[in-house]
């Protein structure tokens, strides 16, 4: 039996059929029919954000912490353009979003009508796919297709632009089960001959390493479980990108820490010195590789990825394996076990001896202070006081604090770490913490922030108080644009052009103005008690942690250098970056 309904009704019905329980949005003229339907139902919760960029980042936080697609609803024109940053962020980090935008009526498109923008044209480069729906009869099927495309293969954001007259008009609803989605069917199973070739290299490798990324997490919990089994059985060392933290536990004995520009000494040197590099769900990002022709120069390289365009795009590999991480790892383990679980154990033991020697460098050590809070110390204490919480989630803004969080916080499971990787979006953390807290009522959600990044989307504190979301904002306040200041020190002769945060608000009073709790701490001796006070409060908190103003984030691979040329905390930084590197910052 066919169902006849308006376009606005179709939107809500399709979302229900897709299992959506939450929408992050902001109303406006071009989406009022949809908002009217939201008002008349109770199955789907709507979270009113304070800015459309906040809606997309909140949906990202929701998606990354649940594994389900995040849903956004915004109006035409500025509503859609404000959402562009979040969509681009999601595209870079492979986060599934379904963004619904209103549009002026079909007969007014192209007339420069009020709040009109070419949303499909604007968002084509920053979405996985997008649609302008001009026929109400096609609306429901398009929504079902959108969810499939957003989540299948390499996840990403999709957008559906819905003119207002399409929302009012009546049409036939197409059920999810009858929607045509088989035209997009990414390959999941990897080539068995290639997998067998990789197994042969695993059996012979003397200096192997697993290089893992966000693709492991996107593949699902089974992928993380299989990865852990593979590491345990082979005894190979493992490292991860910023996006892959949690796919292998930080407490695991084979864990080398994060690699890359601010990765650990042992992870980067192991990548450089290995003879077999197995890339699982990472994309050879420039923050990882350093100078391309000096990256892991003596290794055979394998790359497992569901996205064909990512393979051989940056680094040419010897064994490309196109497929879903979980499917490929399952077959790899089966083949390897069927051949006798062989590795070159004696050589791997020697390899571990070398790695252990690199670990004695203690690259994350720093000079602490009794009088001022070092940012590293603040995060060490936060980690100590929260690591045993059964349901802890961490979001971050972007900058020095983000790198310190990745260095000093440990993640035992996937979906517990939400940060902006590829795009590096300041302002990501506050709305992301909103989305995570909405998804996990009983979770301890902490946003690690710098004061400059935090101020970019601070308005979402209003969302926290409106919906009783007890997310904690842990601000490492150095009154500087910390990472900008660090680069100016290393690259521009300590000319600190516009990198000081002047006229900062009183964060305690600001918290109170939002209806939250404000805490300030500047004394390292009082830090633990202040953190416990934050954790014990059952509502949102803004914690203003006053830290050392000129602390630099180390270790660091200077731009223009190979990934085994690292600056440590006690190294001289003068002339660390040459003219070649300056271009790559």
Secondary structure, 3 states (H helix, E strand, C coil): CCEEEEHHHHHHHHHHHCCCCEEEEECCHHHHHHHHHHHCCCCCEEEECCCHHHHHHHHHHHHHHHCCCEEEEECCCHHHHHCHHHHHHHHHHCCCEEEEEEECCHHHCCCCCCCCCCHHHHHHHHCCEEEEECCHHHHHHHHHHHHHHHHCCCCCEEEEEEEHHHHHCEEEECCHHHCCCCCCCCCCCCCHHHHHHHHHHHHHCCCEEEEECHHHHHHCHHHHHHHHHHHHHHCCEEEECHHHCCCCCCCCCCEEEECCCCCCHHHHHHHHHCCEEEEECCCCCHHHHECHHHCCCCCEEEEEECCHHHCCCCCCCCEEEECCHHHHHHHHHHHHHHCCCCCCHHHHHHHHHHHHHHHCCCCCCCCCCCCCECHHHHHHHHHHHHCCCCCEEEEECCCHHHHHHHHHCCCCCCCCEECCCCCCCCCHHHHHHHHHHHHCCCCEEEEEEEHHHHHHCHHHHHHHHHCCCCCEEEEEECCECHHHHHHHHHHCCCCCCCCECCCCCCHHHHHHHCCCEEEEECCHHHHHHHHHHHHHCCCCEEEEEEECCCCCCCCEECCCCECCCEECCCCCCCCCCCHHHHHHC
